[in-house]
Amino acid sequence: MPGTSVNVAGTWKVATPWINVGGVWKPCTSVWVRDATAWKLAFESTLILSITTEVTDYNIKDAAIASGWNGTDDISIQLDISAAAIIGATSKTAALRTGGFGAPLKGLIINNAGSIQGQGGSGAGGTAFYAEDDCEITNSGNIWGAGGQGGTGEGGRVQQYSWSTGGGGGAGQGYNQANGGGGRQTASGGAGSCDRGQDDTDYYQSWSGGSGSGGTGGTWGNGGSSGSNNGYGGSNTGQCVSFQHYNNASGGSRGGYSINGVSRVNLTNTGSILGSQVN
């Protein structure tokens, strides 16, 4: 962005212009000069934000307001994320988001050398970065959507009377969350016994149904694996109806997005980006 300099004892130094408004000196947000017949931008101030440690749910607009921006003046921002920094998410929305500035935002540059990590666990994987405004990103670090949860396993059933629930899906990998294995499969159920009831209908005295294993949770940016379809009940005895499948296994949930709002992003990447880039 344009800057301005002054000569101090033979050395040119970058300066920040100030203007006197009603007797009060205030820093200029921009300075324009008349060059022949055209006005040209000579200086535009930039708010520098930095993240050097571990934080969660970072909203750039909120950070700008906390740094003194009044929410209405034109503003340009540079966010520097150090190699030691981790930005994690405690919701599926995003670990880092621009915040939705609207017209006042004249430029947003993000230099990421750290790690931006979506929320894992249950359901679909969480988003790493949500771009609600136009921005430039230079990424030499990590922008990782979380993994999706694994699918549930199939359950075994004894007609409509009894069933064995399938294994639960493993958690998806995310901020402070390793991906998990699915719930373990139980063996096929043993045989049930049956007696004749007073109303001349069959009923079951004992039964047990098997169940399928849950799917493994996805690693960074990947969907979870499907649960297994092997939940069988045991064999029948007497006049009872055979044991059977209870419910089918489910597929795993999708992986988290690395970037939601990629159409607003001018991206230069030499680092690691895991997960789909959408919208």
C-alpha positions in Angstrom: 0.0 0.0 0.0 1.2 3.6 -0.5 3.2 5.1 2.2 4.9 8.4 3.0 8.4 9.2 4.2 10.3 12.1 5.7 14.0 12.9 5.6 15.4 13.0 9.1 19.1 14.1 9.2 19.7 12.6 5.8 17.8 9.4 6.4 14.4 8.7 4.9 11.9 7.2 7.5 8.4 6.0 7.2 6.0 8.6 8.8 2.4 8.5 9.9 0.6 11.8 9.0 -1.5 13.6 11.6 -4.2 16.3 11.1 -5.5 18.9 13.5 -9.3 18.7 13.8 -10.8 21.4 16.0 -7.6 21.7 18.1 -7.2 17.9 18.5 -4.4 16.0 16.6 -5.6 12.8 15.0 -3.8 10.2 12.9 -4.8 10.3 9.2 -6.3 7.2 7.7 -5.4 8.3 4.2 -3.7 11.2 2.4 -4.4 12.3 -1.2 -2.2 14.6 -3.3 -3.1 16.6 -6.4 -0.8 15.5 -9.3 -1.5 17.7 -12.3 -5.2 17.0 -13.0 -5.6 13.9 -10.9 -5.9 13.1 -7.2 -3.6 10.3 -6.1 -3.4 8.3 -2.9 -0.1 9.1 -1.2 -0.7 7.4 2.2 -3.1 4.8 3.7 -2.9 3.6 7.2 -3.0 -0.1 8.0 -4.0 -1.6 11.3 -1.5 -4.4 12.2 -2.9 -7.3 14.2 -0.8 -10.2 15.3 -1.4 -13.7 16.8 1.6 -15.3 18.5 0.0 -17.8 20.9 -2.9 -20.3 21.0 -6.4 -18.7 20.6 -9.8 -19.9 19.7 -12.7 -18.5 17.5 -10.8 -15.4 16.3 -12.9 -12.8 14.6 -10.8 -10.2 12.7 -13.6 -7.5 12.8 -14.0 -7.9 16.5 -10.2 -7.7 17.0 -10.1 -4.5 15.0 -12.8 -2.9 17.2 -11.0 -4.0 20.3 -7.9 -2.3 18.9 -9.7 1.0 18.6 -11.4 1.0 15.2 -14.8 2.8 15.5 -16.6 0.4 13.2 -17.4 3.0 10.5 -14.2 4.6 9.2 -12.4 3.2 6.2 -9.8 0.7 7.3 -7.1 -1.5 6.0 -5.8 -4.5 8.1 -2.9 -6.8 8.1 -3.1 -9.9 10.3 0.2 -11.7 11.0 0.0 -15.2 12.4 3.3 -16.5 13.7 4.7 -20.0 13.3 4.1 -20.7 17.1 0.4 -19.7 16.9 -2.6 -22.0 16.8 -6.1 -20.8 16.0 -8.6 -23.4 17.1 -12.4 -23.7 16.9 -14.9 -24.4 19.6 -17.8 -24.5 17.1 -18.2 -25.9 13.5 -18.5 -22.4 12.0 -14.8 -21.5 11.8 -11.6 -21.1 13.8 -10.7 -17.9 12.0 -13.3 -15.6 10.3 -13.1 -12.1 8.8 -16.3 -10.9 10.5 -18.2 -9.1 7.7 -16.8 -5.5 7.5 -18.8 -4.4 4.5 -17.8 -1.1 2.7 -15.4 0.3 5.3 -12.9 -2.5 4.6 -10.4 -1.3 2.0 -7.9 -4.1 2.2 -7.3 -7.2 4.3 -4.0 -9.1 4.2 -3.5 -12.3 6.2 0.0 -13.8 6.6 -0.3 -17.2 8.1 2.7 -19.2 9.3 0.8 -20.9 12.1 -2.0 -23.5 12.2 -5.7 -22.8 11.7 -7.7 -25.8 12.9 -11.5 -26.6 12.6 -13.5 -28.3 15.3 -13.8 -32.1 15.0 -15.8 -34.6 17.0 -19.4 -35.5 16.0 -21.1 -34.8 12.7 -19.6 -33.0 9.8 -16.1 -31.6 10.3 -15.7 -27.9 11.2 -14.4 -25.1 9.0 -10.9 -23.7 9.4 -11.2 -20.2 7.8 -14.5 -18.4 6.9 -14.0 -15.5 4.4 -16.9 -13.1 4.7 -14.9 -10.3 3.0 -12.4 -10.0 0.2 -8.9 -10.7 1.4 -5.4 -11.8 0.5 -3.9 -14.8 2.2 -0.2 -15.8 2.1 -0.1 -19.2 3.7 3.2 -20.9 4.8 1.5 -22.7 7.7 -1.6 -25.0 8.0 -5.2 -24.3 7.2 -7.0 -27.5 8.2 -10.6 -28.4 8.1 -11.6 -31.0 10.7 -12.4 -34.7 10.0 -16.0 -35.9 9.8 -17.5 -38.4 12.2 -17.6 -42.1 11.2 -20.9 -43.8 10.4 -22.8 -46.0 12.8 -22.7 -49.8 12.4 -25.7 -52.0 11.6 -27.8 -53.5 14.4 -29.1 -57.0 14.6 -32.8 -57.7 15.2 -35.2 -60.4 16.4 -38.3 -59.4 14.4 -39.8 -56.3 16.0 -39.1 -57.4 19.5 -35.4 -57.0 20.2 -32.3 -55.6 18.7 -28.7 -55.0 19.3 -27.5 -51.5 18.5 -24.6 -51.0 16.0 -21.3 -49.5 17.1 -21.1 -45.7 17.2 -19.0 -43.7 14.7 -15.6 -42.5 15.8 -14.9 -38.8 16.3 -13.5 -36.7 13.5 -10.0 -35.2 14.0 -9.9 -31.5 14.9 -8.6 -28.9 17.2 -7.6 -30.7 20.5 -9.3 -33.8 19.1 -7.7 -36.9 17.7 -9.7 -39.0 15.2 -11.4 -42.0 16.9 -12.1 -45.6 15.9 -15.7 -46.7 15.6 -17.5 -48.6 18.3 -16.6 -52.3 18.3 -18.7 -55.0 16.6 -20.4 -57.6 18.7 -20.6 -61.2 17.5 -23.7 -62.6 15.8 -26.5 -63.2 18.4 -27.2 -66.6 19.9 -30.4 -68.6 19.2 -33.6 -67.5 20.7 -36.2 -69.9 22.2 -40.0 -69.6 21.7 -43.1 -70.8 23.4 -46.7 -70.7 22.3 -48.7 -67.9 24.0 -52.2 -68.0 25.4 -53.6 -66.2 22.4 -51.9 -68.8 20.2 -49.2 -66.4 19.0 -45.4 -66.9 19.1 -43.4 -64.9 21.5 -39.7 -65.0 22.5 -38.3 -66.0 25.8 -34.6 -65.2 25.0 -32.7 -63.7 22.2 -29.6 -61.7 21.3 -28.7 -59.9 18.2 -25.3 -59.0 16.8 -24.2 -55.6 15.6 -21.8 -54.0 13.1 -18.8 -51.8 13.9 -19.0 -48.0 13.7 -16.8 -46.3 11.1 -13.5 -44.6 12.0 -13.5 -40.8 12.3 -11.9 -38.8 9.5 -8.5 -37.3 9.7 -7.9 -33.6 8.9 -10.2 -32.5 6.1 -11.5 -36.0 5.3 -14.9 -37.6 5.8 -15.4 -40.4 8.3 -15.6 -44.0 7.1 -18.9 -45.9 6.8 -20.1 -48.2 9.5 -20.1 -52.0 8.7 -23.2 -53.9 7.5 -22.8 -57.1 9.5 -25.3 -56.9 12.3 -26.9 -60.4 12.2 -29.2 -62.0 14.8 -29.0 -65.6 15.8 -30.9 -68.6 14.4 -34.4 -69.4 15.3 -35.7 -72.5 17.2 -39.2 -74.0 17.3 -41.9 -72.1 15.5 -40.2 -68.7 15.9 -39.3 -66.5 13.0 -35.6 -66.1 12.1 -33.5 -63.3 13.5 -32.7 -60.7 10.9 -31.0 -57.4 10.2 -32.3 -54.5 12.2 -31.0 -51.3 10.5 -28.4 -50.6 7.9 -25.1 -49.0 8.7 -24.7 -45.3 7.9 -22.1 -43.5 5.9 -19.6 -41.2 7.5 -20.0 -37.4 7.8 -18.2 -35.1 5.4 -14.8 -33.6 6.2 -14.6 -29.9 7.2 -13.8 -27.1 4.8 -10.4 -25.6 4.8 -11.8 -22.3 3.4 -15.5 -21.3 3.2 -15.8 -18.3 0.9 -12.8 -19.1 -1.4 -14.3 -16.9 -4.1 -13.4 -13.9 -1.9 -9.8 -15.1 -1.3 -6.7 -14.3 -3.3 -4.5 -17.2 -2.1 -0.8 -17.8 -2.2 0.0 -21.1 -0.7 3.3 -22.8 0.1 2.0 -24.5 3.2 -0.6 -27.2 3.9 -4.3 -26.9 3.2 -6.5 -29.9 4.1 -10.2 -30.0 3.3 -12.4 -28.7 0.5 -12.5 -25.0 -0.5 -16.0 -23.9 -1.2 -18.3 -20.9 -2.0 
